[in-house]
Amino acid sequence: MSMGAEHQITAGFMPLFDSTVLVAAREMGFAAREGIELKLQRETSWANIRDRIAIGHFDVAHMLGPMPLACSLGLTPIASDTIVPFSLGLGGNCITVSNAVWNRMAAHGAVPDLDPARTGAALGSLIRERATSACEPLRFAVVHPHSGHNYELRYWLAACGIDPSREIEIIVVPPPFMADALAAGRIDGYCVGEPWNSAAVAAETGHMVTVKALLWRNSPEKVIGARKAWAEANPDALAALLRALHHSARWCQNRENHNELAELMAGSRFLGLPASVQMPILTGRLKLGGGVERTIEDFFVPFDKAANFPWKSHALWFYTQMVRWGDIAHTARNLAIARDCYRPDLYRAALKPLGVALPGANAKVEGALKVATPVGSAGASLVLGPDGFFDGQTFDPDEIDGYIAGQKSAVSHL
Amino acid sequence: MFHASLAVLVIDENRIRASIIEAGLRAAGHERVTVIHDVTGIARRIAEIEPDVIVIDLENPNRDMLENMFQLSRAVKRPIAMFVDRSDQASIEAAVEAGVSAYVVDGLRQERVKPILDMAVSRFNAFSRMARELEEARSELENRKLIDRAKGILMKSRGLSEEAAYTLLRKTAMNQNRKISDIAQSLVTAAGLLGPAEDE
């Protein structure tokens, strides 16, 4: 235990690559430099993270983007107000299917280009073909019901005319078991973060069909969830942590550090997987299966493009999907809770002394930016990445009722 | 009997701990206890067993999968919620502290389930204590062996008596503010690097 650290913070994390900004904050000394003794505790399930932050074992944790919303909305066994003062990055997920499903999709016109509209159309044809011959519905896995994975898989399917609640089955499988479950035929496809898609491709048991970065460009994934009571009682510790995370994220983004970062994450205290396995998420160079490779721009963004800014529009989009799939009713009270969950104000206040570029707005119209765009910001210049949905839709957080009504009717027409 | 006994399902990959819990539950008069170590095909097992209470260790990486399954009506006939009473914060905390979570079917009265949860929590704690003590005893034994080897190296290379060798180790540890076993480890490692002769 280091003596004299000004702040002691305990953080829970799951052994997934996108915990890297939190891990590097400690291991590369960014937390110590901010006067923080940061204790990292590895967990085995999101349920444990959820329970331990609720009862105060953890002050903050690596969390799925929608999870703090679920905690605050009372969807969890122990209700606990959880806020999001920092995003751990954008993107990083893929959708992978078994060889058998891929071969049938190819017969229905899919080509290995990751284009969500095209592979989705092929999957839709396959599902309708199977329905006429009374086959069991295809079974897909996600990592947790309240996850970006679940919502982006459902969004993709619904936009391609597939009803994810009726025409396929969606179950939960922990990320490290996904590739094995696919190989054993227990599931037909899954949506998970890297390296668990490349794992199936390397084992020659699966094909990648699309990626998060193409479904919704520069979209939110993992976040720092903080127990609200802790954050309110320890504003200085929180601000110091956010500065440490900011420096860590900048370091993680820098290509010159990627080998060192991959080595760090490979350690047995973190992922315990070879460093080479971590490289596709850092480079965006993916093997799709069948010898095809693609490089995806903005595949995983730990820092650039305001990746760490906790946009309220990200939280509100998750909220619209929770409403869409029946997790929660759309009420004024629930909407207010969702609106207050992500806290750009705390992010801005903590980083202001650093003189770095900060977005001036708390929310944006998601899908409005078609190309990288410089934005008016406090201090130095800031460029936001394109944030389009693959189906050309936009999400205006000021028109949330219309968006929810629109997506509901889209499903009931199926 | 006023009512049929509750069916309890224990899901724990640790066989020893699972059997300790099972024994405890049986001793408390619960006859319908099933223990599962491996979650493969668990949906079918749950449909067969129709448990009233499910106890899962928190180390189980399948906890997210199991929780989600409990919420799917196809897998279980009655809805299952975590813990009996959301307002009972103290017992929830005790359970998480102990490393156990419990799920119960809706409608069960708290007084019927609480003793089961309490039993699981106390048995989990007892098991952790036992495992900790075992680990301490083991590392104590290893440290002693390490110190013996370090003493042997010093006796041989510096021509010291056993007592003098130990005193030197202890003094070095005190000066460097480290444990004797750490110093012994360093010495054994260094000796291993410098020459094979020392290690016998």
HADDOCK unambig.tbl for C-alpha pairs under 7 A between the chains (distance, minus, plus):
assign (segid A and resid 44 and name CA) (segid B and resid 59 and name CA) 6.01 0.50 0.50
assign (segid A and resid 44 and name CA) (segid B and resid 60 and name CA) 6.79 0.50 0.50
assign (segid A and resid 44 and name CA) (segid B and resid 61 and name CA) 4.94 0.50 0.50
assign (segid A and resid 45 and name CA) (segid B and resid 61 and name CA) 5.46 0.50 0.50
assign (segid A and resid 45 and name CA) (segid B and resid 63 and name CA) 6.25 0.50 0.50
assign (segid A and resid 45 and name CA) (segid B and resid 64 and name CA) 6.17 0.50 0.50
assign (segid A and resid 46 and name CA) (segid B and resid 64 and name CA) 6.52 0.50 0.50
assign (segid A and resid 47 and name CA) (segid B and resid 63 and name CA) 6.75 0.50 0.50
assign (segid A and resid 47 and name CA) (segid B and resid 64 and name CA) 5.93 0.50 0.50
assign (segid A and resid 48 and name CA) (segid B and resid 58 and name CA) 6.70 0.50 0.50
assign (segid A and resid 55 and name CA) (segid B and resid 93 and name CA) 6.36 0.50 0.50
assign (segid A and resid 77 and name CA) (segid B and resid 82 and name CA) 5.91 0.50 0.50
assign (segid A and resid 77 and name CA) (segid B and resid 86 and name CA) 6.90 0.50 0.50
assign (segid A and resid 78 and name CA) (segid B and resid 86 and name CA) 6.54 0.50 0.50
assign (segid A and resid 144 and name CA) (segid B and resid 64 and name CA) 6.47 0.50 0.50
assign (segid A and resid 172 and name CA) (segid B and resid 64 and name CA) 6.81 0.50 0.50
assign (segid A and resid 172 and name CA) (segid B and resid 65 and name CA) 4.70 0.50 0.50
assign (segid A and resid 172 and name CA) (segid B and resid 68 and name CA) 6.48 0.50 0.50
assign (segid A and resid 173 and name CA) (segid B and resid 65 and name CA) 5.43 0.50 0.50
assign (segid A and resid 174 and name CA) (segid B and resid 61 and name CA) 6.87 0.50 0.50
assign (segid A and resid 174 and name CA) (segid B and resid 62 and name CA) 6.39 0.50 0.50
assign (segid A and resid 174 and name CA) (segid B and resid 65 and name CA) 6.92 0.50 0.50
